Amino acid sequence: MAEAVGILEVFGLVCAFVAADAGCKAADVHLEIFDKNKPANADSLPVPLLVTIKFRGSVAAVNAAMEAGIRAAEGLTGVVQHHVIANPTPDAQKMLKISALDKD
């Protein structure tokens, strides 16, 4: 069975680093590469950049990491979306490797 994945989208890169740090300290998880998105309505958002954090590990560990990451993000700029996939398909796992952070 594949490792579970927790996907946490937050406002801004600083918030993402803080949430990722909190999640990794709270549970035995590791991170996939961050991703970014600048939506069409970026000027109306608290921070004009959305960043996605991807925690990997057992379902229990990912749930614990997500809870800690959400708490940390809510104390900063906030959470956009969050979801846990207990057993991602091979195609979903390929998508986890995609990142726009290294693109303009």
C-alpha positions as CSV (number, residue, x, y, z in Angstrom):
1,M,0.0,0.0,0.0
2,A,1.2,3.5,-0.8
3,E,2.0,6.1,1.8
4,A,-0.9,8.4,2.7
5,V,-0.7,12.0,1.5
6,G,-2.0,15.1,3.3
7,I,-2.4,18.1,1.0
8,L,-2.5,21.5,2.8
9,E,-3.0,24.7,0.8
10,V,-2.2,27.9,2.6
11,F,-1.7,31.6,1.9
12,G,1.9,32.5,1.3
13,L,5.3,30.8,1.4
14,V,6.2,31.9,5.0
15,C,2.9,30.3,6.2
16,A,3.8,27.1,4.3
17,F,7.2,26.8,5.9
18,V,5.7,27.3,9.4
19,A,2.9,24.8,8.8
20,A,5.3,22.3,7.3
21,D,7.7,22.6,10.2
22,A,4.8,22.2,12.7
23,G,3.5,19.1,10.9
24,C,6.9,17.5,10.6
25,K,7.6,18.1,14.3
26,A,4.2,16.6,15.3
27,A,4.5,13.3,13.4
28,D,6.7,10.9,11.6
29,V,6.1,12.3,8.1
30,H,8.2,13.6,5.2
31,L,7.5,16.2,2.6
32,E,7.0,16.1,-1.1
33,I,8.0,19.3,-3.0
34,F,5.9,22.4,-2.3
35,D,3.7,23.8,-5.1
36,K,2.4,27.3,-5.8
37,N,-0.6,28.8,-7.4
38,K,-1.4,32.5,-8.2
39,P,-5.2,32.5,-8.7
40,A,-7.0,35.1,-10.9
41,N,-8.4,36.8,-7.8
42,A,-4.9,37.1,-6.2
43,D,-5.3,40.8,-5.5
44,S,-8.3,40.1,-3.2
45,L,-6.5,37.5,-1.1
46,P,-4.7,38.0,2.2
47,V,-1.5,37.0,0.4
48,P,-1.5,36.8,-3.4
49,L,0.2,33.4,-3.5
50,L,-1.2,30.0,-2.6
51,V,1.3,27.3,-1.5
52,T,0.5,23.6,-1.2
53,I,2.3,21.4,1.4
54,K,2.3,17.6,0.8
55,F,2.9,15.4,3.9
56,R,3.7,11.7,3.3
57,G,3.6,8.8,5.8
58,S,1.1,6.5,7.6
59,V,-2.5,7.6,7.7
60,A,-2.3,8.3,11.5
61,A,1.0,10.3,11.1
62,V,-0.4,12.3,8.1
63,N,-3.5,13.1,10.1
64,A,-1.5,14.3,13.0
65,A,0.8,16.4,10.8
66,M,-2.2,17.9,9.0
67,E,-3.8,18.9,12.3
68,A,-0.6,20.6,13.5
69,G,0.0,22.3,10.1
70,I,-3.6,23.6,10.0
71,R,-3.3,25.0,13.6
72,A,0.0,26.7,12.7
73,A,-1.4,28.1,9.4
74,E,-4.6,29.4,11.0
75,G,-2.4,31.4,13.4
76,L,-0.8,33.2,10.4
77,T,-2.4,33.9,7.0
78,G,-4.8,31.0,7.0
79,V,-5.8,27.7,5.3
80,V,-7.3,27.6,1.8
81,Q,-8.0,23.8,1.5
82,H,-6.9,20.6,3.1
83,H,-7.4,16.9,2.4
84,V,-5.9,13.5,3.2
85,I,-5.7,10.7,0.7
86,A,-5.2,7.4,2.6
87,N,-4.1,5.3,-0.4
88,P,-3.3,7.4,-3.5
89,T,-3.3,5.7,-6.9
90,P,0.0,5.5,-8.9
91,D,-1.3,8.3,-11.1
92,A,-2.0,10.6,-8.1
93,Q,1.4,9.8,-6.8
94,K,3.0,11.0,-10.1
95,M,1.0,14.3,-9.7
96,L,2.6,14.9,-6.2
97,K,6.0,15.4,-7.9
98,I,4.7,18.4,-10.0
99,S,5.7,21.9,-8.8
100,A,5.4,25.3,-10.2
101,L,7.8,26.9,-7.6
102,D,10.7,26.6,-10.0
103,K,8.8,28.3,-12.9
104,D,7.9,31.9,-13.4
